[in-house]
Amino acid sequence: MSNHTDNSIPLPTIRRYPIYLRLLKDRAQRGDTWVSATTLAGELRLNPIQVRKDMACTGVEGRPKVGFEIDALIDAIEHHLGWDNTTDAVLVGAGNLGSALAGYKGFENYGLRIIAIFDTDPEKIGKTIHGRRIQPMRDLTSTVRRLGVNMGVLAVPEQSAQEAAEAMVKAGIRGIWNFAPKNLKLPESVIIERTDLSTSFAELSSKLKKALSRKNTVKNEARP
């Protein structure tokens, strides 16, 4: 998500870091100060060798028979993800999904702060959601340039996504977190990260189908 992400770290490792981070913070809140790679691997159902490689990328050295210092790992992972510096972003789309994203407090843990919201619907413009006034799209460029914002969150319907994204790029947005169900066609200089809910659901549905199929197979084999 962040342009502070360390490019020397493999992308699969970067994608696992938030998972490690949640577990590490949970352990820190319980008063734990050290954790081993084997423990992390067991709780997250990962290969211990892979976990050690991921931890090596943080630059934090573990101690034999003790493991890694949890606070040091948290600081290092947040640094590599760029989550130790707050990133301001604008949100385009104040519908149901956009409103939910605007109100999601968890973004603060990632160093993401939505500072302005925009929409084209006259009935929404001027209203306030989660302490922020919805502004018309015509104000996007001036706001982005005045505040020096580089990141945008796109949460509009599919039919509006391309036009809205182009407006964001024209306004000066360099990175777009796309929640719209559409593949955007933008200049290569623009960084796009798409969160596709249908893909996630398809994976969940497929895994559940396989699990239920195995369960039924076991039941049938157990019958006399």
C-alpha positions in Angstrom: 0.0 0.0 0.0 2.6 2.5 1.0 5.2 4.0 -1.2 7.6 3.5 1.7 7.6 -0.3 1.2 11.1 -1.7 0.9 11.5 -2.9 -2.7 14.3 -5.3 -1.7 11.9 -7.5 0.2 10.0 -10.2 -1.8 6.3 -9.3 -2.4 5.0 -12.6 -0.8 6.9 -11.6 2.3 5.4 -8.1 2.3 2.0 -9.7 2.1 2.6 -11.9 5.1 4.0 -9.1 7.2 0.5 -7.7 8.3 -0.4 -11.2 9.4 2.7 -11.4 11.6 2.1 -7.9 12.8 -1.4 -8.8 14.2 -0.1 -11.8 16.0 2.9 -10.0 17.4 0.8 -7.1 18.7 -1.6 -9.6 20.3 1.3 -11.2 22.1 2.7 -7.9 23.1 -0.6 -6.9 24.7 -0.6 -10.1 26.7 2.8 -9.2 28.1 5.0 -11.4 26.0 8.4 -10.0 25.0 10.0 -12.8 23.0 8.7 -15.2 20.3 10.3 -18.0 18.3 9.9 -18.5 14.5 8.6 -22.0 15.3 5.8 -20.5 17.5 4.9 -18.0 14.8 4.8 -20.8 12.2 2.7 -23.0 14.3 0.1 -20.3 15.1 -0.1 -19.1 11.6 0.2 -22.5 9.9 3.2 -21.6 7.9 6.5 -23.3 7.2 9.1 -22.5 10.0 11.8 -22.1 7.3 9.7 -19.5 5.5 9.0 -17.7 8.7 12.7 -17.5 9.5 13.4 -16.1 6.0 10.7 -13.5 6.5 12.1 -12.5 9.8 15.6 -12.2 8.4 14.2 -9.6 5.9 13.3 -7.4 8.9 16.9 -7.1 10.0 16.1 -8.2 13.5 18.4 -10.9 14.7 17.0 -13.8 16.8 18.6 -15.4 19.8 19.1 -19.1 20.1 16.5 -20.8 22.3 14.8 -17.5 22.9 13.7 -16.2 19.5 13.0 -12.6 18.5 12.2 -9.6 20.6 8.6 -8.8 19.8 8.8 -5.0 20.1 11.8 -4.9 17.8 10.0 -7.1 15.2 6.9 -4.8 15.4 9.0 -1.7 14.8 10.9 -3.3 11.9 7.9 -4.7 10.1 6.0 -1.4 10.4 9.0 0.4 9.1 9.4 -1.8 6.1 5.6 -1.5 5.3 5.8 2.3 5.7 3.2 2.1 8.5 5.4 4.0 10.9 4.6 7.2 9.0 1.0 8.4 8.5 -0.1 8.5 4.8 -2.9 10.9 3.9 -5.4 9.8 1.3 -8.5 11.0 -0.4 -11.6 8.8 -0.8 -13.6 9.0 -4.0 -17.1 7.4 -3.6 -19.4 8.1 -0.6 -21.8 5.2 -1.1 -22.2 2.3 1.3 -18.7 0.9 0.8 -17.1 4.3 0.8 -18.8 5.2 4.0 -17.7 2.0 5.6 -14.1 2.6 4.5 -14.2 6.2 5.8 -15.3 4.9 9.2 -12.9 2.0 9.5 -10.7 2.8 12.5 -8.3 0.0 11.6 -6.7 2.1 8.9 -5.0 4.1 11.6 -3.0 1.0 12.6 -1.7 0.9 9.0 -0.7 4.6 9.0 -3.5 5.5 6.6 -5.6 8.5 7.2 -8.5 9.5 4.9 -8.6 13.3 5.0 -11.1 14.2 2.4 -14.1 12.5 0.7 -15.5 13.2 -2.8 -18.6 12.2 -4.7 -20.7 13.3 -7.8 -24.1 12.7 -6.2 -25.7 16.1 -5.4 -27.7 14.6 -2.6 -24.5 13.4 -0.9 -22.4 16.5 -1.4 -22.3 18.8 1.6 -23.3 16.0 4.0 -20.9 14.7 6.7 -19.8 11.2 7.3 -17.5 10.2 10.1 -16.6 13.8 10.7 -15.7 14.6 7.1 -17.7 16.7 4.7 -18.4 15.2 1.3 -17.0 17.5 -1.4 -17.8 17.7 -5.1 -15.4 16.1 -7.6 -14.6 19.6 -9.0 -12.7 20.3 -5.8 -10.6 17.2 -6.1 -7.6 18.7 -7.9 -7.3 21.8 -5.7 -7.6 19.7 -2.5 -5.0 17.1 -3.6 -2.5 19.8 -4.7 -3.1 22.0 -1.6 -2.6 19.1 0.8 0.1 17.3 -1.2 -1.8 14.0 -1.3 -0.4 11.1 -3.4 -2.8 8.3 -2.5 -6.4 7.8 -3.3 -9.0 5.2 -2.3 -11.6 4.4 -5.0 -15.0 3.1 -4.0 -17.4 3.8 -6.7 -19.7 1.6 -8.9 -18.2 -0.2 -11.8 -19.6 2.1 -14.5 -18.1 5.1 -12.8 -14.7 3.7 -11.9 -12.6 4.5 -15.0 -13.8 8.1 -15.2 -13.3 8.6 -11.5 -9.8 7.1 -11.6 -8.8 9.3 -14.5 -9.9 12.3 -12.5 -7.8 11.2 -9.6 -4.7 10.8 -11.8 -5.3 14.2 -13.4 -5.6 15.7 -9.9 -2.1 14.4 -9.0 -2.9 11.0 -7.3 0.0 8.6 -7.8 -1.3 5.5 -6.1 -4.9 4.2 -6.1 -6.4 1.5 -3.8 -9.2 0.3 -6.0 -12.2 -1.2 -4.4 -14.3 -0.9 -7.5 -15.1 -4.1 -9.4 -13.2 -3.0 -12.5 -9.7 -3.2 -14.0 -8.5 0.3 -14.5 -6.6 1.4 -17.6 -4.2 4.1 -16.4 -0.6 5.3 -17.1 2.1 2.9 -16.0 3.4 5.5 -13.6 0.3 5.2 -11.5 0.4 2.4 -8.9 -2.8 0.4 -8.6 -3.7 -2.1 -5.9 -7.1 -3.8 -6.5 -9.1 -5.3 -3.7 -11.4 -7.7 -5.5 -14.2 -8.9 -3.1 -15.5 -11.4 -5.7 -12.1 -13.1 -6.0 -11.8 -13.4 -2.2 -15.3 -14.9 -2.1 -14.5 -17.3 -4.9 -11.5 -18.6 -3.1 -13.5 -19.0 0.1 -16.3 -20.7 -1.6 -14.0 -23.1 -3.5 -12.1 -24.0 -0.3 -15.3 -24.6 1.6 -16.7 -26.8 -1.2 -13.5 -28.9 -1.1 -13.6 -29.2 2.7 -17.2 -30.3 2.8 -16.6 -32.8 0.0 -13.7 -34.3 2.0 -15.9 -34.5 5.1 -18.7 -36.2 3.2 -16.2 -38.7 1.7 -14.9 -39.6 5.2 -18.5 -40.0 6.4 -19.3 -42.3 3.5 -16.2 -44.4 4.0 -16.9 -44.8 7.7 -20.4 -46.2 7.1 -20.6 -50.0 7.4 
